[in-house]
Amino acid sequence: MGSRVLYQDIKPYDVPASLGALKGPSSGVLTLPLNVYWGPDPDADLDTLSGVTKAYQAILREGASDVQEALLNRDVLLRTWDELLLPLRVRSLWESRFPELTA
């Protein structure tokens, strides 16, 4: 009997070319696009930790690099990286490309 392949192990994740490309808002209410977040309330208040984690976890897991660049903010990401609950592959991809996330 062969080993099982789980979707989480093969799902493609995107990562932008640089943290400097992340030009999203750092405060206010961010309305998440349907292709990133399909929950009942797509609004995330970036002035609260819960709003940032809601938005950033969804964007990092589901967003293509162009969406990540438009919606993520470099400084907010650096400040909240350790608070985000992410799949191991997402965290590894981002940390291997951007070692400053682990500093």
C-alpha positions in Angstrom: 0.0 0.0 0.0 1.5 3.4 -1.1 1.8 6.4 1.1 -1.1 8.9 1.0 -0.5 12.3 -0.6 -2.3 15.1 1.1 -3.4 18.2 -0.7 -1.6 20.4 1.9 1.6 18.7 0.9 1.3 19.6 -2.8 -0.8 22.8 -2.8 1.1 25.5 -4.7 1.8 28.6 -2.6 3.1 31.9 -4.0 5.8 34.2 -2.6 6.6 37.7 -4.0 10.1 38.5 -5.2 10.9 40.9 -2.3 9.5 42.2 1.0 9.9 45.7 -0.4 7.2 44.9 -3.0 4.6 44.6 -0.2 2.9 48.0 -0.5 -0.5 47.2 1.1 -2.2 49.4 3.7 -0.9 49.4 7.3 -4.1 50.5 9.0 -7.8 50.9 8.4 -10.3 48.3 7.1 -9.1 45.9 4.4 -11.8 44.1 2.4 -10.4 40.8 1.4 -11.1 39.6 -2.2 -13.3 36.5 -2.6 -10.4 34.4 -4.1 -8.4 34.9 -0.9 -11.2 34.8 1.8 -14.6 33.3 1.4 -15.8 33.6 5.0 -18.9 35.5 6.0 -17.2 38.8 6.7 -14.5 39.8 4.3 -13.5 42.9 6.2 -10.4 42.9 8.4 -9.5 45.8 10.8 -5.8 46.3 10.4 -5.7 48.4 13.5 -6.3 45.3 15.6 -4.1 42.1 15.9 -7.1 39.9 15.3 -7.8 41.8 12.0 -4.2 41.6 10.9 -4.0 37.9 11.6 -7.3 37.2 9.8 -6.2 39.1 6.7 -2.6 38.1 6.6 -3.2 34.4 7.2 -5.7 34.3 4.4 -3.5 36.3 2.0 -0.4 34.3 2.7 -2.2 31.0 2.2 -4.4 31.8 -0.7 -3.0 34.9 -2.5 -1.0 35.0 -5.7 2.1 37.2 -5.5 0.4 40.1 -7.2 -2.4 40.0 -4.6 0.2 39.7 -1.7 2.1 42.7 -3.0 -1.1 44.8 -3.2 -2.6 43.8 0.2 0.3 42.9 2.5 2.4 45.6 4.2 6.1 44.9 4.8 6.3 46.6 8.2 3.0 45.0 9.4 4.2 41.6 8.2 7.5 41.9 10.0 5.9 43.0 13.2 3.2 40.2 13.3 5.0 37.3 11.6 5.4 35.3 14.8 1.7 35.7 15.6 0.5 34.2 12.3 -0.8 30.6 12.3 0.4 29.3 8.9 0.8 25.9 7.3 4.4 24.7 7.8 5.1 24.9 4.0 4.0 28.5 3.8 6.1 29.5 6.8 9.1 27.7 5.4 8.8 29.2 1.9 8.6 32.7 3.2 11.4 32.3 5.8 13.7 30.7 3.3 13.2 33.6 0.9 13.2 36.3 3.6 15.4 35.4 6.5 14.6 38.7 8.2 11.3 37.2 9.1 13.0 35.0 11.6 15.2 37.7 13.1 
